[in-house]
Amino acid sequence: MLRLFHPLWDGATDEDLLHADRAHARGNFRTWAKITSHAYAARSRDPDTAVDHALPTRACSGLGPNP
């Protein structure tokens, strides 16, 4: 479903997306929009950034602490 939201996630594995969802987004679409924004910004700064486990993890770090 997330891949339909933004093509950025086309290259991500299901495992990486599920990990980011469990750890940070918890199924919240608004949070996924923020994660996508952070990931997209990281790729625009460095277009060679791979869409792998590190990208959603790094993007989630921009969200701040989880309650």
N, CA, C and O atoms as a Tripos MOL2 file, in Angstrom:
@<TRIPOS>MOLECULE
protein
  268   267    67     0     0
PROTEIN
NO_CHARGES

@<TRIPOS>ATOM
      1 N           0.8220   -1.2000    0.0000 N.3       1 MET1
      2 CA          0.0000    0.0000    0.0000 C.3       1 MET1
      3 C           0.8630    1.2600    0.0000 C.2       1 MET1
      4 O           0.5460    2.2300   -0.6900 O.2       1 MET1
      5 N           1.9400    1.2500    0.7620 N.am      2 LEU2
      6 CA          2.7850    2.4420    0.8510 C.3       2 LEU2
      7 C           3.4110    2.7780   -0.5020 C.2       2 LEU2
      8 O           3.6280    3.9480   -0.8160 O.2       2 LEU2
      9 N           3.6930    1.7700   -1.2840 N.am      3 ARG3
     10 CA          4.2910    2.0060   -2.6010 C.3       3 ARG3
     11 C           3.3250    2.7650   -3.5240 C.2       3 ARG3
     12 O           3.7630    3.4490   -4.4490 O.2       3 ARG3
     13 N           2.0330    2.6490   -3.2770 N.am      4 LEU4
     14 CA          1.0490    3.4040   -4.0550 C.3       4 LEU4
     15 C           1.0510    4.8750   -3.6600 C.2       4 LEU4
     16 O           0.7000    5.7370   -4.4650 O.2       4 LEU4
     17 N           1.4460    5.1610   -2.4250 N.am      5 PHE5
     18 CA          1.4900    6.5220   -1.9120 C.3       5 PHE5
     19 C           2.6190    7.3210   -2.5500 C.2       5 PHE5
     20 O           2.4270    8.4710   -2.9450 O.2       5 PHE5
     21 N           3.7970    6.7090   -2.6490 N.am      6 HIS6
     22 CA          4.9360    7.4340   -3.2140 C.3       6 HIS6
     23 C           5.9040    6.4580   -3.8560 C.2       6 HIS6
     24 O           6.2680    5.4560   -3.2400 O.2       6 HIS6
     25 N           6.3290    6.7320   -5.0920 N.am      7 PRO7
     26 CA          7.2350    5.8140   -5.7950 C.3       7 PRO7
     27 C           8.6150    5.6930   -5.1400 C.2       7 PRO7
     28 O           9.3810    4.7910   -5.4810 O.2       7 PRO7
     29 N           8.9350    6.5770   -4.2180 N.am      8 LEU8
     30 CA         10.2070    6.4830   -3.5020 C.3       8 LEU8
     31 C          10.3670    5.1080   -2.8740 C.2       8 LEU8
     32 O          11.4720    4.5690   -2.8250 O.2       8 LEU8
     33 N           9.2680    4.5400   -2.3950 N.am      9 TRP9
     34 CA          9.3240    3.2790   -1.6620 C.3       9 TRP9
     35 C           9.2980    2.0480   -2.5620 C.2       9 TRP9
     36 O           9.3030    0.9240   -2.0600 O.2       9 TRP9
     37 N           9.2690    2.2360   -3.8840 N.am     10 ASP10
     38 CA          9.2590    1.0940   -4.8000 C.3      10 ASP10
     39 C          10.4650    0.1820   -4.5950 C.2      10 ASP10
     40 O          10.3550   -1.0360   -4.7320 O.2      10 ASP10
     41 N          11.6100    0.7660   -4.2690 N.am     11 GLY11
     42 CA         12.8250   -0.0270   -4.1140 C.3      11 GLY11
     43 C          13.0480   -0.5890   -2.7240 C.2      11 GLY11
     44 O          13.9870   -1.3550   -2.5090 O.2      11 GLY11
     45 N          12.2030   -0.2220   -1.7820 N.am     12 ALA12
     46 CA         12.3650   -0.6980   -0.4040 C.3      12 ALA12
     47 C          11.7960   -2.1070   -0.2620 C.2      12 ALA12
     48 O          10.8180   -2.4680   -0.9170 O.2      12 ALA12
     49 N          12.4210   -2.8820    0.5950 N.am     13 THR13
     50 CA         11.9040   -4.2260    0.8450 C.3      13 THR13
     51 C          10.7340   -4.1610    1.8180 C.2      13 THR13
     52 O          10.5940   -3.2100    2.5870 O.2      13 THR13
     53 N           9.9060   -5.1850    1.7650 N.am     14 ASP14
     54 CA          8.7870   -5.2590    2.7090 C.3      14 ASP14
     55 C           9.3090   -5.2600    4.1430 C.2      14 ASP14
     56 O           8.7220   -4.6290    5.0210 O.2      14 ASP14
     57 N          10.4010   -5.9620    4.3750 N.am     15 GLU15
     58 CA         10.9880   -6.0420    5.7160 C.3      15 GLU15
     59 C          11.3800   -4.6650    6.2410 C.2      15 GLU15
     60 O          11.1120   -4.3420    7.3980 O.2      15 GLU15
     61 N          12.0090   -3.8540    5.3990 N.am     16 ASP16
     62 CA         12.4320   -2.5140    5.8220 C.3      16 ASP16
     63 C          11.2230   -1.6230    6.1240 C.2      16 ASP16
     64 O          11.2210   -0.8810    7.1060 O.2      16 ASP16
     65 N          10.2090   -1.7040    5.2820 N.am     17 LEU17
     66 CA          9.0070   -0.8900    5.5010 C.3      17 LEU17
     67 C           8.2500   -1.3370    6.7440 C.2      17 LEU17
     68 O           7.7560   -0.5080    7.5080 O.2      17 LEU17
     69 N           8.1590   -2.6420    6.9440 N.am     18 LEU18
     70 CA          7.4770   -3.1480    8.1380 C.3      18 LEU18
     71 C           8.2260   -2.7600    9.4040 C.2      18 LEU18
     72 O           7.6100   -2.4310   10.4180 O.2      18 LEU18
     73 N           9.5550   -2.7970    9.3490 N.am     19 HIS19
     74 CA         10.3490   -2.3900   10.5080 C.3      19 HIS19
     75 C          10.0920   -0.9130   10.8410 C.2      19 HIS19
     76 O           9.8650   -0.5690   12.0010 O.2      19 HIS19
     77 N          10.1270   -0.0530    9.8340 N.am     20 ALA20
     78 CA          9.8850    1.3780   10.0570 C.3      20 ALA20
     79 C           8.4710    1.6130   10.5770 C.2      20 ALA20
     80 O           8.2470    2.4760   11.4260 O.2      20 ALA20
     81 N           7.5290    0.8430   10.0640 N.am     21 ASP21
     82 CA          6.1460    1.0140   10.5300 C.3      21 ASP21
     83 C           6.0080    0.5780   11.9840 C.2      21 ASP21
     84 O           5.4060    1.2840   12.7930 O.2      21 ASP21
     85 N           6.5660   -0.5890   12.3180 N.am     22 ARG22
     86 CA          6.4660   -1.0760   13.6980 C.3      22 ARG22
     87 C           7.1720   -0.1480   14.6720 C.2      22 ARG22
     88 O           6.6630    0.1240   15.7590 O.2      22 ARG22
     89 N           8.3400    0.3350   14.2850 N.am     23 ALA23
     90 CA          9.1560    1.1360   15.1950 C.3      23 ALA23
     91 C           8.7120    2.5900   15.2960 C.2      23 ALA23
     92 O           8.8990    3.2220   16.3360 O.2      23 ALA23
     93 N           8.1270    3.1270   14.2280 N.am     24 HIS24
     94 CA          7.8750    4.5720   14.2160 C.3      24 HIS24
     95 C           6.4610    4.9720   13.7930 C.2      24 HIS24
     96 O           5.7800    5.6950   14.5190 O.2      24 HIS24
     97 N           6.0240    4.5130   12.6400 N.am     25 ALA25
     98 CA          4.7600    5.0060   12.0880 C.3      25 ALA25
     99 C           3.5320    4.3620   12.7200 C.2      25 ALA25
    100 O           2.4980    5.0100   12.8780 O.2      25 ALA25
    101 N           3.6460    3.1010   13.0770 N.am     26 ARG26
    102 CA          2.5400    2.3580   13.7020 C.3      26 ARG26
    103 C           1.2300    2.4930   12.9250 C.2      26 ARG26
    104 O           0.1570    2.6610   13.5050 O.2      26 ARG26
    105 N           1.3480    2.4140   11.5970 N.am     27 GLY27
    106 CA          0.1600    2.4550   10.7480 C.3      27 GLY27
    107 C          -0.4310    3.8370   10.5300 C.2      27 GLY27
    108 O          -1.4700    3.9680    9.8840 O.2      27 GLY27
    109 N           0.2060    4.8610   11.0520 N.am     28 ASN28
    110 CA         -0.3060    6.2250   10.9300 C.3      28 ASN28
    111 C           0.1570    6.8260    9.6090 C.2      28 ASN28
    112 O           1.3540    7.0120    9.3890 O.2      28 ASN28
    113 N          -0.7970    7.1270    8.7310 N.am     29 PHE29
    114 CA         -0.4550    7.6340    7.4030 C.3      29 PHE29
    115 C           0.2320    8.9980    7.4680 C.2      29 PHE29
    116 O           1.1260    9.2780    6.6700 O.2      29 PHE29
    117 N          -0.1700    9.8310    8.3950 N.am     30 ARG30
    118 CA          0.4500   11.1480    8.5330 C.3      30 ARG30
    119 C           1.9360   10.9990    8.8930 C.2      30 ARG30
    120 O           2.7790   11.7440    8.3920 O.2      30 ARG30
    121 N           2.2430   10.0460    9.7520 N.am     31 THR31
    122 CA          3.6420    9.7990   10.1070 C.3      31 THR31
    123 C           4.4080    9.2840    8.8980 C.2      31 THR31
    124 O           5.5610    9.6610    8.6840 O.2      31 THR31
    125 N           3.7710    8.4200    8.1010 N.am     32 TRP32
    126 CA          4.4290    7.9400    6.8840 C.3      32 TRP32
    127 C           4.6850    9.0950    5.9090 C.2      32 TRP32
    128 O           5.6890    9.0870    5.1960 O.2      32 TRP32
    129 N           3.8080   10.0620    5.8720 N.am     33 ALA33
    130 CA          4.0320   11.2320    5.0120 C.3      33 ALA33
    131 C           5.2720   11.9920    5.4770 C.2      33 ALA33
    132 O           6.0540   12.4700    4.6550 O.2      33 ALA33
    133 N           5.4510   12.1050    6.7920 N.am     34 LYS34
    134 CA          6.6410   12.7760    7.3340 C.3      34 LYS34
    135 C           7.9000   11.9730    7.0340 C.2      34 LYS34
    136 O           8.9210   12.5370    6.6420 O.2      34 LYS34
    137 N           7.8270   10.6580    7.2200 N.am     35 ILE35
    138 CA          8.9770    9.8020    6.9340 C.3      35 ILE35
    139 C           9.3530    9.9240    5.4580 C.2      35 ILE35
    140 O          10.5310   10.0340    5.1200 O.2      35 ILE35
    141 N           8.3570    9.9040    4.5940 N.am     36 THR36
    142 CA          8.5970   10.0290    3.1580 C.3      36 THR36
    143 C           9.2340   11.3760    2.8330 C.2      36 THR36
    144 O          10.1440   11.4460    2.0070 O.2      36 THR36
    145 N           8.7720   12.4310    3.4680 N.am     37 SER37
    146 CA          9.3430   13.7570    3.2500 C.3      37 SER37
    147 C          10.8160   13.7960    3.6530 C.2      37 SER37
    148 O          11.6470   14.3330    2.9210 O.2      37 SER37
    149 N          11.1390   13.2300    4.8150 N.am     38 HIS38
    150 CA         12.5320   13.1900    5.2650 C.3      38 HIS38
    151 C          13.3900   12.3330    4.3250 C.2      38 HIS38
    152 O          14.5210   12.7000    4.0070 O.2      38 HIS38
    153 N          12.8560   11.2090    3.8870 N.am     39 ALA39
    154 CA         13.6010   10.3290    2.9830 C.3      39 ALA39
    155 C          13.8100   11.0000    1.6290 C.2      39 ALA39
    156 O          14.8930   10.9190    1.0500 O.2      39 ALA39
    157 N          12.7810   11.6540    1.1320 N.am     40 TYR40
    158 CA         12.8720   12.3420   -0.1520 C.3      40 TYR40
    159 C          13.9120   13.4600   -0.0800 C.2      40 TYR40
    160 O          14.6790   13.6530   -1.0240 O.2      40 TYR40
    161 N          13.9430   14.1910    1.0250 N.am     41 ALA41
    162 CA         14.9360   15.2560    1.2020 C.3      41 ALA41
    163 C          16.3510   14.6750    1.2490 C.2      41 ALA41
    164 O          17.2750   15.2480    0.6720 O.2      41 ALA41
    165 N          16.5250   13.5510    1.9270 N.am     42 ALA42
    166 CA         17.8380   12.9140    1.9860 C.3      42 ALA42
    167 C          18.2970   12.5020    0.5960 C.2      42 ALA42
    168 O          19.4690   12.6620    0.2540 O.2      42 ALA42
    169 N          17.3840   11.9760   -0.2030 N.am     43 ARG43
    170 CA         17.7500   11.5760   -1.5710 C.3      43 ARG43
    171 C          17.9990   12.7750   -2.4630 C.2      43 ARG43
    172 O          18.8190   12.6930   -3.3780 O.2      43 ARG43
    173 N          17.3200   13.8830   -2.2280 N.am     44 SER44
    174 CA         17.5650   15.0630   -3.0660 C.3      44 SER44
    175 C          18.9170   15.6920   -2.7400 C.2      44 SER44
    176 O          19.5520   16.2940   -3.6060 O.2      44 SER44
    177 N          19.3610   15.5500   -1.4660 N.am     45 ARG45
    178 CA         20.6940   16.0320   -1.1050 C.3      45 ARG45
    179 C          21.7840   15.1200   -1.6560 C.2      45 ARG45
    180 O          22.8620   15.5880   -2.0210 O.2      45 ARG45
    181 N          21.5060   13.8190   -1.7160 N.am     46 ASP46
    182 CA         22.4640   12.8320   -2.2200 C.3      46 ASP46
    183 C          21.7050   11.8160   -3.0610 C.2      46 ASP46
    184 O          21.2110   10.8180   -2.5380 O.2      46 ASP46
    185 N          21.6110   12.0670   -4.3670 N.am     47 PRO47
    186 CA         20.8200   11.1920   -5.2390 C.3      47 PRO47
    187 C          21.2870    9.7390   -5.2760 C.2      47 PRO47
    188 O          20.5360    8.8640   -5.7060 O.2      47 PRO47
    189 N          22.5060    9.4730   -4.8350 N.am     48 ASP48
    190 CA         23.0100    8.1050   -4.8210 C.3      48 ASP48
    191 C          22.5730    7.3300   -3.5770 C.2      48 ASP48
    192 O          22.9230    6.1610   -3.4210 O.2      48 ASP48
    193 N          21.8170    7.9730   -2.7010 N.am     49 THR49
    194 CA         21.3260    7.3010   -1.4920 C.3      49 THR49
    195 C          20.4050    6.1610   -1.9000 C.2      49 THR49
    196 O          19.4280    6.3580   -2.6220 O.2      49 THR49
    197 N          20.7330    4.9770   -1.4270 N.am     50 ALA50
    198 CA         19.9290    3.7960   -1.7650 C.3      50 ALA50
    199 C          18.6680    3.7450   -0.9080 C.2      50 ALA50
    200 O          18.6410    4.2110    0.2310 O.2      50 ALA50
    201 N          17.6380    3.1690   -1.4880 N.am     51 VAL51
    202 CA         16.4050    2.9420   -0.7360 C.3      51 VAL51
    203 C          16.5500    1.5510   -0.1020 C.2      51 VAL51
    204 O          16.0750    0.5480   -0.6340 O.2      51 VAL51
    205 N          17.2160    1.5320    1.0400 N.am     52 ASP52
    206 CA         17.4570    0.2900    1.7560 C.3      52 ASP52
    207 C          17.1050    0.5000    3.2240 C.2      52 ASP52
    208 O          16.4540    1.4860    3.5690 O.2      52 ASP52
    209 N          17.5210   -0.3980    4.0750 N.am     53 HIS53
    210 CA         17.1760   -0.3250    5.4990 C.3      53 HIS53
    211 C          17.6130    1.0070    6.1240 C.2      53 HIS53
    212 O          16.9310    1.5320    7.0040 O.2      53 HIS53
    213 N          18.7220    1.5400    5.6810 N.am     54 ALA54
    214 CA         19.2670    2.7630    6.2640 C.3      54 ALA54
    215 C          18.4000    3.9920    5.9690 C.2      54 ALA54
    216 O          18.2920    4.8780    6.8180 O.2      54 ALA54
    217 N          17.7910    4.0630    4.8040 N.am     55 LEU55
    218 CA         17.0270    5.2620    4.4490 C.3      55 LEU55
    219 C          15.7930    5.4610    5.3330 C.2      55 LEU55
    220 O          15.6420    6.5430    5.9010 O.2      55 LEU55
    221 N          14.9050    4.4760    5.4790 N.am     56 PRO56
    222 CA         13.7720    4.7190    6.3780 C.3      56 PRO56
    223 C          14.2070    4.9150    7.8250 C.2      56 PRO56
    224 O          13.5780    5.6700    8.5660 O.2      56 PRO56
    225 N          15.2820    4.2390    8.2300 N.am     57 THR57
    226 CA         15.7840    4.4180    9.6020 C.3      57 THR57
    227 C          16.2620    5.8410    9.8000 C.2      57 THR57
    228 O          15.9430    6.4700   10.8090 O.2      57 THR57
    229 N          17.0260    6.3570    8.8420 N.am     58 ARG58
    230 CA         17.5220    7.7310    8.9360 C.3      58 ARG58
    231 C          16.3670    8.7250    8.8560 C.2      58 ARG58
    232 O          16.3630    9.7250    9.5720 O.2      58 ARG58
    233 N          15.3970    8.4620    7.9980 N.am     59 ALA59
    234 CA         14.2480    9.3560    7.8710 C.3      59 ALA59
    235 C          13.4410    9.3720    9.1660 C.2      59 ALA59
    236 O          12.9310   10.4200    9.5620 O.2      59 ALA59
    237 N          13.3200    8.2350    9.8250 N.am     60 CYS60
    238 CA         12.5720    8.1710   11.0720 C.3      60 CYS60
    239 C          13.2780    8.9320   12.1960 C.2      60 CYS60
    240 O          12.6320    9.4040   13.1320 O.2      60 CYS60
    241 N          14.5850    9.0480   12.1020 N.am     61 SER61
    242 CA         15.3140    9.7810   13.1440 C.3      61 SER61
    243 C          14.9330   11.2510   13.1510 C.2      61 SER61
    244 O          15.1220   11.9340   14.1580 O.2      61 SER61
    245 N          14.4040   11.7410   12.0530 N.am     62 GLY62
    246 CA         13.9630   13.1380   11.9890 C.3      62 GLY62
    247 C          12.6100   13.3690   12.6240 C.2      62 GLY62
    248 O          12.1450   14.5080   12.6860 O.2      62 GLY62
    249 N          11.9670   12.3140   13.0990 N.am     63 LEU63
    250 CA         10.6400   12.4530   13.6960 C.3      63 LEU63
    251 C          10.6700   12.8700   15.1500 C.2      63 LEU63
    252 O           9.6780   13.3810   15.6720 O.2      63 LEU63
    253 N          11.7710   12.6630   15.7940 N.am     64 GLY64
    254 CA         11.8360   12.9650   17.2200 C.3      64 GLY64
    255 C          11.4870   11.7280   18.0270 C.2      64 GLY64
    256 O          11.2780   10.6520   17.4670 O.2      64 GLY64
    257 N          11.4240   11.8810   19.3460 N.am     65 PRO65
    258 CA         11.1550   10.7250   20.1960 C.3      65 PRO65
    259 C           9.7290   10.2010   20.0500 C.2      65 PRO65
    260 O           8.7900   10.9530   19.7900 O.2      65 PRO65
    261 N           9.6020    8.8990   20.2250 N.am     66 ASN66
    262 CA          8.2650    8.2740   20.2110 C.3      66 ASN66
    263 C           7.6450    8.3730   21.5900 C.2      66 ASN66
    264 O           8.3280    8.1730   22.5950 O.2      66 ASN66
    265 N           6.3690    8.6780   21.6500 N.am     67 PRO67
    266 CA          5.7170    8.7450   22.9600 C.3      67 PRO67
    267 C           5.5550    7.3640   23.5700 C.2      67 PRO67
    268 O           5.0240    7.2350   24.6730 O.2      67 PRO67
@<TRIPOS>BOND
     1     1     2 1
     2     2     3 1
     3     3     4 2
     4     3     5 am
     5     5     6 1
     6     6     7 1
     7     7     8 2
     8     7     9 am
     9     9    10 1
    10    10    11 1
    11    11    12 2
    12    11    13 am
    13    13    14 1
    14    14    15 1
    15    15    16 2
    16    15    17 am
    17    17    18 1
    18    18    19 1
    19    19    20 2
    20    19    21 am
    21    21    22 1
    22    22    23 1
    23    23    24 2
    24    23    25 am
    25    25    26 1
    26    26    27 1
    27    27    28 2
    28    27    29 am
    29    29    30 1
    30    30    31 1
    31    31    32 2
    32    31    33 am
    33    33    34 1
    34    34    35 1
    35    35    36 2
    36    35    37 am
    37    37    38 1
    38    38    39 1
    39    39    40 2
    40    39    41 am
    41    41    42 1
    42    42    43 1
    43    43    44 2
    44    43    45 am
    45    45    46 1
    46    46    47 1
    47    47    48 2
    48    47    49 am
    49    49    50 1
    50    50    51 1
    51    51    52 2
    52    51    53 am
    53    53    54 1
    54    54    55 1
    55    55    56 2
    56    55    57 am
    57    57    58 1
    58    58    59 1
    59    59    60 2
    60    59    61 am
    61    61    62 1
    62    62    63 1
    63    63    64 2
    64    63    65 am
    65    65    66 1
    66    66    67 1
    67    67    68 2
    68    67    69 am
    69    69    70 1
    70    70    71 1
    71    71    72 2
    72    71    73 am
    73    73    74 1
    74    74    75 1
    75    75    76 2
    76    75    77 am
    77    77    78 1
    78    78    79 1
    79    79    80 2
    80    79    81 am
    81    81    82 1
    82    82    83 1
    83    83    84 2
    84    83    85 am
    85    85    86 1
    86    86    87 1
    87    87    88 2
    88    87    89 am
    89    89    90 1
    90    90    91 1
    91    91    92 2
    92    91    93 am
    93    93    94 1
    94    94    95 1
    95    95    96 2
    96    95    97 am
    97    97    98 1
    98    98    99 1
    99    99   100 2
   100    99   101 am
   101   101   102 1
   102   102   103 1
   103   103   104 2
   104   103   105 am
   105   105   106 1
   106   106   107 1
   107   107   108 2
   108   107   109 am
   109   109   110 1
   110   110   111 1
   111   111   112 2
   112   111   113 am
   113   113   114 1
   114   114   115 1
   115   115   116 2
   116   115   117 am
   117   117   118 1
   118   118   119 1
   119   119   120 2
   120   119   121 am
   121   121   122 1
   122   122   123 1
   123   123   124 2
   124   123   125 am
   125   125   126 1
   126   126   127 1
   127   127   128 2
   128   127   129 am
   129   129   130 1
   130   130   131 1
   131   131   132 2
   132   131   133 am
   133   133   134 1
   134   134   135 1
   135   135   136 2
   136   135   137 am
   137   137   138 1
   138   138   139 1
   139   139   140 2
   140   139   141 am
   141   141   142 1
   142   142   143 1
   143   143   144 2
   144   143   145 am
   145   145   146 1
   146   146   147 1
   147   147   148 2
   148   147   149 am
   149   149   150 1
   150   150   151 1
   151   151   152 2
   152   151   153 am
   153   153   154 1
   154   154   155 1
   155   155   156 2
   156   155   157 am
   157   157   158 1
   158   158   159 1
   159   159   160 2
   160   159   161 am
   161   161   162 1
   162   162   163 1
   163   163   164 2
   164   163   165 am
   165   165   166 1
   166   166   167 1
   167   167   168 2
   168   167   169 am
   169   169   170 1
   170   170   171 1
   171   171   172 2
   172   171   173 am
   173   173   174 1
   174   174   175 1
   175   175   176 2
   176   175   177 am
   177   177   178 1
   178   178   179 1
   179   179   180 2
   180   179   181 am
   181   181   182 1
   182   182   183 1
   183   183   184 2
   184   183   185 am
   185   185   186 1
   186   186   187 1
   187   187   188 2
   188   187   189 am
   189   189   190 1
   190   190   191 1
   191   191   192 2
   192   191   193 am
   193   193   194 1
   194   194   195 1
   195   195   196 2
   196   195   197 am
   197   197   198 1
   198   198   199 1
   199   199   200 2
   200   199   201 am
   201   201   202 1
   202   202   203 1
   203   203   204 2
   204   203   205 am
   205   205   206 1
   206   206   207 1
   207   207   208 2
   208   207   209 am
   209   209   210 1
   210   210   211 1
   211   211   212 2
   212   211   213 am
   213   213   214 1
   214   214   215 1
   215   215   216 2
   216   215   217 am
   217   217   218 1
   218   218   219 1
   219   219   220 2
   220   219   221 am
   221   221   222 1
   222   222   223 1
   223   223   224 2
   224   223   225 am
   225   225   226 1
   226   226   227 1
   227   227   228 2
   228   227   229 am
   229   229   230 1
   230   230   231 1
   231   231   232 2
   232   231   233 am
   233   233   234 1
   234   234   235 1
   235   235   236 2
   236   235   237 am
   237   237   238 1
   238   238   239 1
   239   239   240 2
   240   239   241 am
   241   241   242 1
   242   242   243 1
   243   243   244 2
   244   243   245 am
   245   245   246 1
   246   246   247 1
   247   247   248 2
   248   247   249 am
   249   249   250 1
   250   250   251 1
   251   251   252 2
   252   251   253 am
   253   253   254 1
   254   254   255 1
   255   255   256 2
   256   255   257 am
   257   257   258 1
   258   258   259 1
   259   259   260 2
   260   259   261 am
   261   261   262 1
   262   262   263 1
   263   263   264 2
   264   263   265 am
   265   265   266 1
   266   266   267 1
   267   267   268 2
@<TRIPOS>SUBSTRUCTURE
     1 MET1         2 RESIDUE 1 A MET
     2 LEU2         6 RESIDUE 1 A LEU
     3 ARG3        10 RESIDUE 1 A ARG
     4 LEU4        14 RESIDUE 1 A LEU
     5 PHE5        18 RESIDUE 1 A PHE
     6 HIS6        22 RESIDUE 1 A HIS
     7 PRO7        26 RESIDUE 1 A PRO
     8 LEU8        30 RESIDUE 1 A LEU
     9 TRP9        34 RESIDUE 1 A TRP
    10 ASP10       38 RESIDUE 1 A ASP
    11 GLY11       42 RESIDUE 1 A GLY
    12 ALA12       46 RESIDUE 1 A ALA
    13 THR13       50 RESIDUE 1 A THR
    14 ASP14       54 RESIDUE 1 A ASP
    15 GLU15       58 RESIDUE 1 A GLU
    16 ASP16       62 RESIDUE 1 A ASP
    17 LEU17       66 RESIDUE 1 A LEU
    18 LEU18       70 RESIDUE 1 A LEU
    19 HIS19       74 RESIDUE 1 A HIS
    20 ALA20       78 RESIDUE 1 A ALA
    21 ASP21       82 RESIDUE 1 A ASP
    22 ARG22       86 RESIDUE 1 A ARG
    23 ALA23       90 RESIDUE 1 A ALA
    24 HIS24       94 RESIDUE 1 A HIS
    25 ALA25       98 RESIDUE 1 A ALA
    26 ARG26      102 RESIDUE 1 A ARG
    27 GLY27      106 RESIDUE 1 A GLY
    28 ASN28      110 RESIDUE 1 A ASN
    29 PHE29      114 RESIDUE 1 A PHE
    30 ARG30      118 RESIDUE 1 A ARG
    31 THR31      122 RESIDUE 1 A THR
    32 TRP32      126 RESIDUE 1 A TRP
    33 ALA33      130 RESIDUE 1 A ALA
    34 LYS34      134 RESIDUE 1 A LYS
    35 ILE35      138 RESIDUE 1 A ILE
    36 THR36      142 RESIDUE 1 A THR
    37 SER37      146 RESIDUE 1 A SER
    38 HIS38      150 RESIDUE 1 A HIS
    39 ALA39      154 RESIDUE 1 A ALA
    40 TYR40      158 RESIDUE 1 A TYR
    41 ALA41      162 RESIDUE 1 A ALA
    42 ALA42      166 RESIDUE 1 A ALA
    43 ARG43      170 RESIDUE 1 A ARG
    44 SER44      174 RESIDUE 1 A SER
    45 ARG45      178 RESIDUE 1 A ARG
    46 ASP46      182 RESIDUE 1 A ASP
    47 PRO47      186 RESIDUE 1 A PRO
    48 ASP48      190 RESIDUE 1 A ASP
    49 THR49      194 RESIDUE 1 A THR
    50 ALA50      198 RESIDUE 1 A ALA
    51 VAL51      202 RESIDUE 1 A VAL
    52 ASP52      206 RESIDUE 1 A ASP
    53 HIS53      210 RESIDUE 1 A HIS
    54 ALA54      214 RESIDUE 1 A ALA
    55 LEU55      218 RESIDUE 1 A LEU
    56 PRO56      222 RESIDUE 1 A PRO
    57 THR57      226 RESIDUE 1 A THR
    58 ARG58      230 RESIDUE 1 A ARG
    59 ALA59      234 RESIDUE 1 A ALA
    60 CYS60      238 RESIDUE 1 A CYS
    61 SER61      242 RESIDUE 1 A SER
    62 GLY62      246 RESIDUE 1 A GLY
    63 LEU63      250 RESIDUE 1 A LEU
    64 GLY64      254 RESIDUE 1 A GLY
    65 PRO65      258 RESIDUE 1 A PRO
    66 ASN66      262 RESIDUE 1 A ASN
    67 PRO67      266 RESIDUE 1 A PRO
